């Protein structure tokens, strides 16, 4: 899908995009940051003004009145939240379209720069194909490639996908290789959310029709495996490439990701070993709440169902996620070595502690998460 075909931002918004891309956000002057913050306030005060929505998307990360964690200023995940809000009735369709738009834009950038190397381009094409193969319903009747093709014929869908990638993906540095790092973070956030949402559907089904829940757990496995595909593409980023821009990202760290921690909460239950991290970042306090501590998880729901087919399906998904956690630890060990993690953790050592999930079971609690646990969450 060619998203920029006849799709254009206004001159003012195009200028904001160009300014952020020119040398990276870290090089923006204090005056420029103040101007962006003022535009954000204006967009909030007059939502009916032309371009107000796009201005909000482009400037929210410069808000100087809200305590936005650095991770969310860096990743602009509010843009992804805005995009997915339009797909509350078809959440996986929204996830797949966002994944496709994100990765297609990354591939376009890598091809245009001409410095990525054939291996990275090949892995990104494989990753895009994997997104196209994703089922978007528990019956597996519709694939990602079909919803992408349908969106290509829908003017509103094309416009939203265009805005999604135009209003995100701003590097902090001027280093080309930061593109794949940042877009991989975006793709992982979408996968974390999809896994959590599907796990919630599986738990709801177990509470009502346990024998039908196998389809949901099998579906979960497809999105869990996507994370492995993302990391495979990211591995084309060498440690030397990573270190050229790492300092520019500052205190932004994926350990601050709500979607990641809530995914693990729904899958495995509350992990007291992470309490020190939750306490360090105020926006993670929700994960420390009594409600979160008492939430039943998918692992317990499947175990208590007594259904062997369901247990075998979850075992397959667990193996996929274990592979990813092992690779994540390997990534940290290779790229960070003895360097402290940007989130204040011990880096690779922190990741190693959570490769295996030995979380005490929770008795009682709601049968399935509801409310905001079904939403893509950002701060």
C-alpha positions, 0 to 999 in steps of 0.5 A, a space after each residue: 500500500 502506498 500511503 503517501 499517494 495524494 495524501 498530504 499534511 498542511 504546510 504548517 504540519 509538514 514544517 513541524 514534521 520536517 523540523 523534527 526529522 532534520 537533525 533529531 529531536 535532541 538538537 531542537 532548541 529551547 525556543 523550538 520546544 517552547 513553540 511546540 508546547 504552545 502549539 500543543 496548548 492551542 490544539 487542546 484549547 480549540 479542538 475545532 480549529 483546522 489541523 488541531 487534531 494533527 497538531 495535537 498528534 505532532 506536539 503532545 510529546 512536548 507538553 510542558 504541563 503534564 508529567 509524561 514519562 520519557 519513554 512516552 515522549 520518545 515513542 509518541 505512543 499517544 499516536 498509536 492510541 489515537 489510531 487504535 481508538 477507531 478500531 474498538 469493534 475490530 481491535 486486531 484489525 487496528 493492530 494489524 493495520 498499525 503494524 503494516 503501516 509502521 513496518 512499511 514506512 520503516 522499509 521505505 526509509 531503509 530503502 531510501 537511505 541505502 545504508 541498511 544492507 540487504 539482510 535488514 531489508 530482507 528481514 523487514 520484508 519477511 516481517 511484513 509478510 508475517 503481519 500479512 499472515 496474522 489471523 485477525 479473528 479467533 476462527 482464522 477466517 481473515 488474514 492481515 493481508 486481507 484487512 490491509 487490502 480492504 484499507 487500501 480501498 478506504 479513504 478514511 483508513 488510508 488517511 489514518 494510517 498516513 497520519 500514524 506514520 507521519 506523526 511518529 517515528 521521530 529520532 532523538 539523534 541524527 543516526 540512521 540506524 535509530 529508525 529500526 530501533 524506534 519502529 521496532 519498539 512501536 511494533 513490539 508495543 502493538 504486539 504486547 497489546 494484541 497478546 494482552 487483549 487476546 488473553 483477556 478474550 481467552 479468559 472470558 471464553 474459559 469462564 463461559 465456554 472452556 472448550 471454545 477457548 482453544 481458538 483464542 489461545 492458539 490465536 495468541 500464539 501467532 501474535 506472541 511469535 510476531 515478537 520473535 520476528 520483530 527481534 530477528 529484524 532488529 538483530 541487524 542493528 549491531 552493538 556499535 550501531 546501537 551505541 551511536 544513538 543510545 545516549 541520545 535516547 536519555 532516560 527513555 526505557 522500555 521498562 517503563 512500558 505499561 503495555 509490556 507489564 500489563 501483558 505479563 500481568 494478564 498472562 502470568 499474574 502479579 510478579 512481586 520481583 518487579 515491585 521495585 521497578 513499579 515503585 520507581 515510575 509513578 505511572 506504573 503504580 497501577 500495576 501495584 494496586 490491589 486490583 492488579 495484585 488480585 487479578 487472575 491470569 490466563 495461566 491459572 484460568 487454563 490450569 483450573 479448566 482441567 482441559 488438556 487441549 487448552 493446556 497444550 495450546 497454552 504450553 505452545 504459546 508459553 514456549 514461544 514467549 519463553 523464546 522471546 524472553 531468552 532472546 530479549 535477555 540475549 539482546 541485552 547481554 550483547 548490546 548492553 554488556 556491563 552497561 546500566 539499563 537506561 531505565 535504571 535497571 542493571 541492564 541484561 541482569 534485570 532481563 535475566 531475572 524474568 526469563 522464567 515465570 515462577 509467579 505464585 498463583 492468585 486465588 479468586 479475583 475476577 474471571 477475566 480482566 475488563 475495562 481499561 485492561 482491554 485498551 492500548 495504554 500509554 501515558 
